[in-house]
Amino acid sequence: MTTLPKPTKAHRMSYRIARGERGVLTFEPYKSDILPLWRFKTPAIARRSSKEIYNRFLEYNDNDDFVGMDMCRKFLQMVQ
């Protein structure tokens, strides 16, 4: 299992859910954790990337980290 970022509760509470993918490339430490997984140059690379991001989504879910889950969802939707 990957070592996930451990932001404070106060930091997580500063996250604002917005329409669309606004803020996805700015909210740390999630951006730095997920962005390296986000690739879509070819269909094969995009499939592999989406599986990795979905696995990270599941890890955030196991840790009850809604913000991490939402950030993963936004990255996945940006590729569609």
C-alpha positions as CSV (number, residue, x, y, z in Angstrom):
1,M,0.0,0.0,0.0
2,T,1.2,3.5,-0.8
3,T,2.0,6.1,1.8
4,L,-0.8,8.6,1.4
5,P,-0.5,12.2,2.4
6,K,-1.7,13.0,5.9
7,P,-3.1,16.5,5.9
8,T,-4.6,17.9,9.0
9,K,-8.3,17.9,9.5
10,A,-8.3,21.8,9.4
11,H,-6.5,21.6,6.0
12,R,-9.0,19.0,4.7
13,M,-11.9,21.2,5.9
14,S,-10.5,24.1,3.8
15,Y,-11.3,22.1,0.6
16,R,-14.2,23.4,-1.3
17,I,-16.3,21.2,-3.5
18,A,-16.8,23.0,-6.8
19,R,-18.6,22.4,-10.0
20,G,-16.4,20.7,-12.6
21,E,-12.7,20.2,-12.0
22,R,-11.9,23.6,-10.5
23,G,-9.0,23.4,-8.0
24,V,-7.8,20.0,-9.0
25,L,-4.3,21.2,-9.8
26,T,-3.9,23.4,-6.8
27,F,-5.0,21.6,-3.6
28,E,-1.9,20.0,-1.9
29,P,-0.8,17.5,-0.9
30,Y,-3.3,15.6,-3.1
31,K,-2.2,17.3,-6.3
32,S,1.4,16.1,-5.8
33,D,0.2,12.6,-5.0
34,I,-2.1,12.1,-7.9
35,L,-0.6,14.2,-10.7
36,P,2.4,11.9,-11.4
37,L,-0.2,9.1,-12.1
38,W,-2.1,11.2,-14.6
39,R,-1.1,10.2,-18.2
40,F,-3.2,10.1,-21.4
41,K,-0.9,10.3,-24.4
42,T,-2.2,7.0,-25.9
43,P,-5.3,4.9,-25.1
44,A,-3.1,2.2,-23.5
45,I,-1.3,4.8,-21.3
46,A,-4.6,6.3,-20.4
47,R,-6.1,3.0,-19.4
48,R,-3.1,2.2,-17.2
49,S,-3.2,5.6,-15.7
50,S,-6.9,5.5,-14.9
51,K,-6.4,2.1,-13.1
52,E,-3.6,3.6,-11.0
53,I,-5.7,6.6,-10.1
54,Y,-8.7,4.4,-9.3
55,N,-6.5,2.3,-7.0
56,R,-5.5,5.5,-5.3
57,F,-9.2,6.4,-5.0
58,L,-9.8,3.1,-3.2
59,E,-6.8,3.7,-0.9
60,Y,-8.3,7.1,0.0
61,N,-11.6,5.4,0.6
62,D,-10.0,2.8,2.9
63,N,-8.6,5.8,4.9
64,D,-12.0,7.6,5.0
65,D,-10.4,10.5,3.1
66,F,-13.2,12.1,1.1
67,V,-11.0,14.9,-0.3
68,G,-8.5,12.4,-1.7
69,M,-11.4,10.5,-3.2
70,D,-12.9,13.6,-4.8
71,M,-9.5,14.7,-6.2
72,C,-9.1,11.3,-7.8
73,R,-12.6,11.5,-9.3
74,K,-11.7,14.9,-10.8
75,F,-8.5,13.7,-12.4
76,L,-10.4,10.8,-13.9
77,Q,-13.1,13.0,-15.3
78,M,-10.7,15.4,-16.9
79,V,-9.4,12.6,-19.2
80,Q,-12.9,11.8,-20.6
